[in-house]
């Protein structure tokens, strides 16, 4: 019998063995021919079919094929299980994952999660906090209106109050809907966009009303970033000139942990970290120039107002850091002989990974800041002390000055009245 015939015979034997295993025919099983049940089938087959070595090889090949098929099935089951798990996680979230930009600083600066997602419950909590801040601002406006007898201010206040009441009803309605239905509605993103658009409109209306306070200078305000998000920020309306030295000073208040985030960042074409102040994770606060880093000895996350000033000159990259009017540190070789480039974008509250965008919520600023001023020269020690003690209010930045007309607010960041030396406690 040739090799092909032997293989065909063996397959016939195996098929007969499988069929006969389900039925007991007494002392025999049918495998092409009847043989005693206590006789090994493979032995009997090999005795009848010729050389045993070829049959043994064929059996081993068939067995290996079966094992491979079984392994393939197991792998496919694991893949199906993994995909089902991912699908369940996607369905459990009501909003799509927000895409941050590519990591723009250096390894370790970005959160390992990369993208930032916001659930519906978090969004509703954020809207509730924003609405609360709006109501508080309206109460301040009401007190002002009572003291000045402004009929126009009262009328506009009532209109805004009605709009805020409507917003609260929308949020409560959304909460009830979420409790009665499954999460993951496709309309969540559209609704969030509509709500945020309405909030931004309310901010503008309240800002217009606050501008009616002729007794308040345009620089006496603060920006508040209550939550760590990738959409709350403010942006300067003008860029910087080329600078070979500078001083940047601001008031800051935060108790965020870990790290207060990014009070401000200045990006230019081709370099997202041209000028950045950041405190992320458990690292000390850092000051970046052209992606070069200086660690600053600031301790500010105690929930109190602090005055910070940083000076720098391109020659030898000399820098000095002041907290509350006192020098806390200095150094050199921070981007030496690198002029600060013009035509960039100054953003408050977020770290830029692309020009004017690419925000990452893990690096967002949480807290309040005010009176950010930038000069294209190095301020003296006495000038910085006078700023920190409010003895030199006339000293404002000649590159960027803290006035309402120089700043745009986005994403629900709020603006409050602020007088530095009356708000230190």
Secondary structure, DSSP 8 states (H G I E B T S, - for coil): --HHHHHHHHHHHHHHHHHHTTS-BTTEEESSSEEETTS-HHHHHHHHHS-HHHHHHHHHHHHHHHHHHHHHHHHHHHHHHHHHHHHHHHHH-SS--B---S--S-TTSS-TT-SB---HHHHHHHHHHHHHHHHHHHHHHHHHHHHHT-HHHHHHHHHHHHHHHHHHHHHHHHHHHHHHS-S--TTHHHHHHHHHHHHHHHHHHHHHHHHT-TTS-TT-EEEEE-S--SS-EEEESS----BSEEEEEEEEE---SS--EEEEEEEETTEEEEEEEEE-TTS--EEEETTEEEE-----TTSSEEEEEEEEETGGGEEEEEETTEEEEEES-SSTT--B-SS-EEEESS--SBTTB---GGGB--EEEEEEEEESS---HHHHHHHHTTS-TT---SSB---GGGEEEETT-EEEE--GGGS--
